[in-house]
Amino acid sequence: MDVTTWTFAFVGISFLIYIGIAIWSTALSTKDFYVAGGGVSPLVNGMATAADWMSAASFISMAGLISFMGYDGSVYLMGWTGGYVLLALLLAPYLRKFGKFTVPDFIGDRYYSNIARTVAVVCAIIVSFTYIAGQMRGVGVVFARFLEVQIDTGVYIGMFIVLFYATLGGMKGITYTQVAQYCILIFAFMVPAFFISFQLTGHIIPQLGFGGKLPEGGYLLDKLDGLQRDLGFSAYTEGSKSTIDVFAITLALMVGTAGLPHVIVRFFTVKKVRDARKSAGWALFFIAILYTTAPAIAVFARTNMIQTVSERKYSEAPVWFTNWEQTGLIKFDDKNKDGIMTYVADPQKNELTIDRDIMVLANPEIANLPDWVIALVAAGGLAAALSTAAGLLLVISASISHDLIKKQLNPAISEKGELIWARIASVFAVVIAGYFGINPPGFVAAVVALAFGLAAASFFPAIILGIFDKRMNKEGAVAGMVVGTLLMLFYMVKYKLGYLGGGSPDDWWFGISPEGFGSVAMVVNFVISIGISRFYPAPLEEVQEMVESIRYPRRD
């Protein structure tokens, strides 16, 4: 069978599994829809959390980023991994003790204010839509190459699939679907890594191959450094970002992770506080399998890519190149009309444009692996993108149906009515998500990084202060969230999207990129929140007692 047939087989089987799980686990109550009935086991929740967490950015784009950025790309590894540890230690058990359905639910009750709840809903929707754009873009990229359709068509197909199982099963359906998706995505990520590691270095374990010696002598990383320098790029193992920008991006990704509503809500699905801690441990284990492999895949892909296209006649381009060229994600512009593909750092001489998002997906083709391995990676990429997209859709629908309609606009609404509104909100959310997937403001991981910055600027201070500062009141929390979110949006729109007059990297505040500015906006949020709160009365005694109860979870 050829690649297309294998792809249809793998993708078709995986989609049938997702749809079957959705039908089997149809949500019959709001508790099923929002938190899967609150009875998910730690192991299952850990695997589902890992799938929810390892989005298209982790599966498709992170290794691509590292592949092109080299040492500088390590900020994504450090930030996302460190952020999950921060979430597990500082937030998960406390929010589980609180025992509500959503992050806006916590903020609304903790700060005894519907205004705070509404601001949190708006922040959740902004963060989720920014994040989901990257997931839908990833779905489109996979479909464009492997099912030979336009990226837009791929996005539409992904919209239909995720809408089906997210709206039918809610969190209950999403949880068990994400378990299946984790198994698919991790298998798809590791199999080509084993093949290529052995092919290049003789080590079947990618982590060993990453730092291993080549059969012809010398280390793989030294060889890649040499290839980079020959083309005018900086050495792969040397960084070019400023220290402050590296620190800012890492911090923004860490605290943004801890403030992501679709990850936090997963800890509401287990029975006990102790189970939330166990879930975090299992999830970290499952995440580590992929995250420790990504740098190796980045090196393998970069080395093979340079060796197969640089200074080669266009008429003799490898099959993988011509396959991806049809998607428009690789372009050759013969500037000097000599028919030779020149790939160099100098933009005046460079003739190849390569989208970073294709590196993991193209990696098996570049290495001439069997067709079934190439198709397997396509199924894994779809699983990664769809698992996170489903979690984000649930956050958006729950924010609208539960936190806006049930808690504010129509408190007397029946459970059946609330469930209907949750599903209507999901339809609305997936349509908007599809639009952003077709018109994303950048490649997948960059879009996702901005979502982390928004989460850092909005939710993280409000949640941390809500747990650890009994004196924090609604005035401080609302002011901090509003100022932090607006500041981050302004910086993102100006320096990432190029509006409001635009600006070059030379104009960045403190030398910090848009991906790292969430750390600055977070500090501003903390300062505003604490400062404003001291000018207003302390929360009511019962609110302070609730905070005390959350902060010291009983052993259960």
C-alpha positions in Angstrom: 0.0 0.0 0.0 1.1 3.6 -0.6 1.3 6.4 1.9 -2.1 7.8 1.1 -3.8 4.4 1.5 -2.0 3.8 4.8 -3.0 7.3 6.0 -6.6 6.7 5.2 -6.5 3.4 7.0 -4.8 4.8 10.2 -6.8 8.1 10.3 -10.0 6.3 9.5 -9.6 3.7 12.2 -8.6 6.4 14.8 -11.6 8.5 13.9 -13.9 5.5 14.3 -12.4 4.9 17.7 -13.0 8.5 18.7 -16.6 8.5 17.5 -17.3 5.1 19.1 -16.0 6.4 22.5 -18.2 9.5 22.1 -21.3 7.5 21.5 -20.5 5.1 24.4 -19.8 8.0 26.8 -22.6 10.4 25.9 -23.0 13.0 28.7 -26.4 12.8 30.3 -25.9 15.5 33.0 -23.9 18.7 33.4 -21.5 17.0 35.8 -20.8 14.4 33.1 -20.4 17.2 30.5 -18.2 19.5 32.6 -16.1 17.1 34.8 -16.8 13.6 33.5 -18.9 12.8 36.6 -16.0 13.5 38.9 -14.9 9.9 39.1 -12.0 9.5 36.7 -9.1 7.4 38.1 -5.6 9.0 38.5 -4.0 6.8 35.8 -6.7 7.5 33.2 -6.8 11.2 34.1 -3.0 11.4 34.0 -3.0 10.0 30.4 -5.9 12.2 29.4 -4.1 15.2 30.9 -1.0 14.4 28.9 -2.9 14.2 25.7 -4.8 17.4 26.5 -1.4 19.1 27.3 0.6 17.7 24.3 -1.1 19.6 21.6 -0.2 20.2 18.0 2.4 22.6 19.3 4.1 19.7 21.2 3.8 17.0 18.6 4.1 18.9 15.3 5.7 22.2 16.0 8.0 22.0 19.1 10.6 19.8 17.4 10.3 22.0 14.3 11.1 25.0 16.4 14.0 23.4 18.0 15.2 22.1 14.6 15.4 25.6 13.2 16.3 27.6 16.4 18.7 25.1 17.9 19.8 26.0 21.4 17.3 28.9 21.5 14.4 26.5 21.0 15.2 24.9 24.4 13.1 27.7 26.0 10.0 25.9 24.9 11.1 22.6 26.5 12.1 24.3 29.8 9.0 26.5 30.0 6.4 24.0 29.2 7.9 21.2 31.3 8.6 23.5 34.3 5.2 25.0 34.0 3.5 21.6 34.4 5.5 21.0 37.6 4.4 24.4 38.8 0.8 23.5 38.1 1.1 20.2 39.9 2.6 21.7 43.0 0.9 25.1 43.4 -2.6 24.7 41.9 -3.9 21.2 41.2 -4.6 20.0 44.7 -6.0 23.3 45.9 -8.4 23.8 43.0 -9.6 20.2 43.4 -10.4 20.9 47.0 -12.4 23.8 45.9 -14.5 21.4 43.8 -16.2 23.5 41.1 -16.5 23.0 37.4 -14.3 25.8 35.8 -11.6 28.4 36.5 -14.1 31.3 36.2 -16.2 29.4 38.8 -13.3 29.5 41.2 -12.6 33.2 40.5 -16.3 34.2 40.8 -16.8 32.4 44.1 -13.4 33.3 45.6 -13.7 37.0 44.8 -17.5 37.0 45.5 -18.2 38.9 42.4 -20.0 38.3 39.1 -17.8 41.1 37.6 -14.7 39.0 38.5 -16.5 35.9 37.0 -17.3 37.7 33.8 -13.7 39.1 33.4 -12.5 35.5 34.0 -14.9 34.2 31.3 -13.6 36.7 28.8 -10.0 35.9 29.6 -10.8 32.1 29.3 -12.3 32.6 25.9 -9.5 34.8 24.6 -6.8 32.4 25.8 -8.7 29.3 24.5 -9.4 30.8 21.1 -5.7 31.9 20.7 -4.6 28.4 21.7 -7.1 26.6 19.6 -6.0 28.4 16.4 -2.7 26.5 16.6 -4.5 23.2 17.0 -6.8 23.7 14.0 -3.8 24.9 11.9 -2.0 21.7 12.8 -5.0 19.6 11.7 -5.0 21.5 8.4 -1.3 20.9 7.8 -1.6 17.1 8.4 -4.6 16.8 6.0 -3.0 19.0 3.4 0.0 16.7 3.0 -1.2 13.2 3.7 -4.8 13.3 2.4 -3.9 15.7 -0.4 -6.5 18.3 0.3 -6.2 22.1 0.9 -5.3 23.2 4.4 -8.7 24.9 4.7 -10.5 21.7 3.8 -8.4 19.8 6.4 -9.5 22.4 9.0 -13.1 21.8 8.1 -12.8 18.0 8.5 -11.1 18.5 11.9 -13.8 20.8 13.0 -16.5 18.2 12.2 -14.7 15.4 14.1 -13.9 17.3 17.2 -17.4 18.9 17.3 -19.0 15.5 17.2 -17.2 13.9 20.1 -16.8 17.1 22.2 -20.5 18.1 22.0 -21.9 14.6 22.4 -19.7 13.3 25.3 -18.5 16.6 26.9 -15.7 16.0 29.4 -16.7 12.4 29.9 -16.3 11.6 26.2 -13.2 13.8 25.8 -11.5 12.1 28.7 -11.7 8.6 27.3 -11.1 9.8 23.8 -7.9 11.5 25.0 -6.7 8.3 26.5 -6.9 6.7 23.0 -5.4 9.8 21.5 -2.4 9.6 23.8 -1.7 6.0 22.9 -1.8 6.9 19.2 0.2 10.1 19.4 3.0 8.7 21.6 3.4 5.6 19.5 3.4 7.7 16.3 6.0 10.0 17.8 8.4 7.3 19.1 8.4 4.8 16.2 10.2 7.1 13.7 12.5 8.3 16.4 13.7 4.8 17.1 14.1 4.1 13.3 16.1 7.3 12.6 18.2 7.2 15.7 19.4 3.7 14.8 19.8 4.7 11.2 22.1 7.7 12.0 24.0 6.6 15.1 23.4 2.9 15.7 21.5 3.7 19.0 17.9 2.6 19.0 17.1 4.9 22.0 16.7 8.5 20.5 17.9 10.2 23.7 21.2 8.3 23.3 21.4 8.9 19.6 20.9 12.6 20.2 24.4 12.8 21.9 25.8 9.8 20.2 28.7 9.2 17.7 28.3 8.6 14.0 29.5 5.4 12.4 31.9 7.4 10.3 33.3 9.1 13.4 32.6 12.3 15.4 29.4 13.3 17.2 26.1 14.0 15.6 25.8 17.4 17.2 29.3 18.4 16.0 28.3 17.4 12.5 25.1 19.5 12.6 27.1 22.5 13.9 29.4 22.2 11.0 26.5 21.9 8.5 24.9 25.0 10.0 28.1 27.1 9.8 28.8 26.0 6.2 25.4 27.5 5.3 26.0 30.8 7.2 23.7 29.9 10.2 24.9 30.1 13.8 26.1 26.8 15.3 23.1 24.7 16.3 24.4 24.3 19.9 24.9 28.1 20.4 22.2 30.5 21.4 21.4 33.9 19.9 18.7 35.2 22.1 19.4 37.7 24.9 19.5 36.3 28.4 16.5 38.5 29.5 14.4 37.2 26.5 15.2 33.6 27.3 14.3 34.1 30.9 11.1 36.0 30.0 9.9 33.4 27.5 10.6 30.5 29.9 8.8 32.3 32.7 5.9 33.2 30.6 5.5 29.6 29.4 5.8 28.3 32.9 3.2 30.5 34.6 1.1 30.4 31.5 1.0 26.6 31.7 -0.1 26.9 35.3 -2.9 29.3 34.3 -4.3 27.3 31.3 -8.0 26.7 32.0 -8.3 23.5 29.8 -5.4 21.8 31.8 -6.6 23.0 35.2 -10.1 21.7 34.6 -8.8 18.2 34.2 -8.0 18.1 38.0 -11.7 18.6 38.7 -12.5 15.2 37.2 -11.0 13.0 39.9 -12.6 11.9 43.1 -10.2 13.2 45.7 -7.4 15.7 46.4 -5.0 12.8 46.7 -6.1 11.6 43.2 -5.3 15.1 41.8 -1.7 14.8 43.0 -1.4 11.3 41.6 -2.9 12.4 38.3 -0.2 15.1 38.1 2.5 12.6 38.7 1.2 10.2 36.0 0.7 13.1 33.5 4.3 14.3 34.1 5.6 10.8 33.4 3.6 10.5 30.1 4.6 14.0 29.0 8.3 13.3 29.7 8.3 10.5 27.2 7.6 12.9 24.3 9.5 15.9 25.7 12.8 14.1 26.2 12.5 12.7 22.6 11.7 16.0 20.9 15.3 17.5 20.9 16.6 14.3 19.3 13.9 14.3 16.6 14.8 18.0 15.9 18.5 17.1 15.4 17.7 14.1 13.2 15.3 16.1 11.0 17.6 19.1 10.6 20.6 17.0 9.7 18.8 14.9 7.2 17.0 17.9 5.7 20.1 19.9 5.1 21.9 16.9 3.5 19.1 16.1 1.2 18.3 19.5 -0.3 21.2 21.9 0.0 23.0 22.5 -3.3 21.0 19.8 -5.1 19.6 20.3 -8.6 15.9 21.1 -8.4 15.3 18.5 -11.2 16.8 15.9 -8.8 14.9 17.0 -5.7 14.0 14.1 -3.4 10.5 12.7 -3.4 9.7 14.1 0.1 10.5 17.7 -1.2 8.2 17.5 -4.2 5.5 15.9 -2.0 5.6 18.8 0.5 6.0 21.4 -2.2 2.5 20.6 -3.4 1.1 21.8 -0.1 2.8 25.2 -0.4 4.7 24.7 2.9 8.0 24.4 1.0 8.9 26.8 -1.8 11.8 27.1 -4.2 12.6 30.5 -5.8 15.4 30.1 -8.3 16.9 33.6 -7.9 20.0 33.0 -10.0 18.3 30.7 -12.6 20.9 28.0 -12.2 18.4 25.2 -11.3 20.3 24.5 -8.0 18.5 24.8 -4.7 20.6 27.1 -2.5 19.7 27.0 1.2 21.7 29.6 3.2 21.2 32.0 6.0 21.6 35.1 3.8 18.0 36.1 2.7 19.4 37.7 -0.5 20.8 34.4 -1.6 18.5 31.8 0.0 16.2 30.1 -2.4 14.3 27.8 -0.1 11.4 28.6 2.2 10.6 25.8 4.6 7.7 26.0 7.1 8.8 24.9 10.5 5.6 23.0 11.2 6.4 20.3 8.7 9.6 19.0 10.2 8.1 16.3 12.4 5.6 15.2 9.8 8.2 15.2 7.0 10.9 13.6 9.1 10.0 9.9 8.2 9.9 10.8 4.5 13.2 12.6 4.7 14.8 9.5 6.3 13.1 7.2 3.7 11.2 5.2 6.3 8.4 2.8 5.3 5.1 4.2 4.1 3.2 2.9 7.1 5.5 4.9 9.5 4.9 8.0 7.5 1.1 7.5 7.7 1.4 6.7 11.4 2.9 10.1 12.1 0.0 11.7 10.3 -2.5 9.9 12.6 -0.4 11.0 15.6 -0.4 14.6 14.6 -4.1 14.6 14.2 -4.6 12.9 17.6 -2.4 15.6 19.3 -4.2 18.5 17.7 -7.7 17.1 18.2 -7.2 16.1 21.8 -6.3 19.7 22.9 -8.8 21.3 20.6 -11.6 19.3 22.4 -10.4 20.4 25.8 -10.3 24.0 24.7 -13.8 23.8 23.2 -15.1 22.4 26.5 -13.6 25.4 28.4 -15.3 27.8 26.0 -18.7 26.1 26.1 -18.6 25.7 29.9 -17.6 29.4 30.3 -20.7 30.4 28.3 -23.2 27.9 29.5 -22.2 27.6 33.2 -20.4 30.8 34.2 -22.4 33.2 32.1 -25.9 31.7 31.6 -26.3 29.5 34.7 -24.4 31.6 37.2 -25.5 35.1 36.0 -28.1 35.4 33.3 -30.5 32.6 34.1 -29.8 31.0 37.5 -33.2 29.1 37.3 -32.3 27.3 34.1 -32.8 23.5 34.3 -30.0 21.1 34.0 -31.3 20.0 30.6 -31.4 23.6 29.4 -27.9 24.2 30.6 -26.7 21.1 28.8 -28.3 22.3 25.6 -26.6 25.7 25.9 -23.3 24.0 26.5 -23.6 22.1 23.2 -24.8 25.2 21.4 -21.8 27.1 22.7 -19.5 24.3 21.5 -20.9 24.7 18.0 -20.3 28.4 18.1 -16.7 27.9 19.5 -15.7 25.4 16.8 -16.8 27.7 14.0 -14.7 30.5 15.4 -11.8 28.1 16.0 -12.0 27.0 12.4 -11.7 30.6 11.2 -8.6 31.1 13.3 -7.2 27.8 12.1 -7.6 29.0 8.5 -6.2 32.5 9.3 -3.7 32.0 12.1 -1.3 34.8 13.2 1.8 32.7 12.8 3.1 29.1 12.8 1.6 26.7 15.4 4.0 27.0 18.3 4.2 30.7 18.1 0.5 31.1 18.2 0.3 28.7 21.2 3.1 30.6 22.9 1.0 33.8 22.8 -1.9 31.9 24.4 0.5 31.0 27.3 1.4 34.7 27.6 -2.2 35.6 27.9 -2.8 32.9 30.5 0.2 34.2 32.5 -1.0 37.8 32.2 -4.6 37.1 33.3 -5.3 33.9 35.3 -2.1 33.0 37.1 -1.9 35.9 39.5 -5.7 35.8 40.3 -5.5 32.0 41.1 -2.3 32.2 43.1 -3.4 35.2 45.1 -6.8 33.6 45.5 -5.2 30.6 47.2 -2.4 32.1 49.2 -3.5 35.6 50.0 -6.6 35.8 52.2 -6.5 39.6 52.0 -6.9 39.7 48.3 -10.3 41.1 47.3 -12.4 41.4 44.2 -11.3 45.0 43.4 -7.6 44.0 43.3 -8.2 40.7 41.3 -10.5 42.4 38.7 -8.1 45.3 38.2 -5.1 43.0 37.9 -6.8 40.7 35.3 -8.0 43.6 33.2 -4.8 45.5 33.1 -2.6 42.4 32.6 -4.8 41.0 29.8 -5.0 44.4 28.0 -1.3 45.0 28.3 -0.5 41.6 26.8 -3.1 42.0 24.0 -1.6 45.4 23.1 1.9 44.1 23.0 0.8 41.1 21.0 -1.2 43.1 18.5 1.6 45.7 18.0 4.7 43.6 17.9 3.4 40.2 16.6 0.5 41.1 14.3 2.0 44.4 13.2 -1.0 46.6 13.9 -1.1 49.9 16.0 2.0 51.1 14.1 3.9 47.8 14.3 7.4 47.7 15.5 10.7 45.8 14.9 12.6 43.7 17.5 14.7 46.8 18.2 11.6 48.4 19.6 10.7 45.6 22.0 10.3 46.7 25.6 13.3 45.7 27.7 14.4 43.5 24.7 11.6 41.0 25.4 9.8 39.3 22.5 6.0 39.0 22.3 6.3 35.3 23.3 8.0 36.3 26.5 6.0 39.5 27.3 3.5 37.5 29.3 6.0 37.5 32.2 6.1 41.3 32.2 2.3 41.5 32.0 2.0 38.9 34.9 4.3 41.0 37.1 2.1 44.1 36.3 -1.0 42.1 37.2 0.5 41.1 40.6 1.5 44.6 41.4 -1.9 46.1 40.4 -3.8 43.3 42.2 -1.9 43.6 45.5 -1.7 47.4 45.4 -5.4 48.0 44.6 -6.6 45.4 47.1 -5.0 47.3 50.0 -7.1 50.4 49.3 -10.3 48.4 49.8 -11.8 46.3 52.6 -10.7 42.8 53.2 -13.0 40.0 52.0 -15.8 38.8 54.2 -14.9 36.4 57.0 -16.6 33.4 55.3 -14.5 34.0 52.2 -11.3 34.0 54.2 -12.3 30.8 55.9 -12.9 29.3 52.5 -9.4 30.3 51.4 -8.0 28.8 54.6 -9.9 25.5 53.8 -8.6 25.5 50.2 -5.0 26.2 51.2 -4.8 23.3 53.6 -6.4 20.4 51.8 -7.3 17.6 54.1 -5.7 14.2 53.6 -8.3 12.1 51.8 
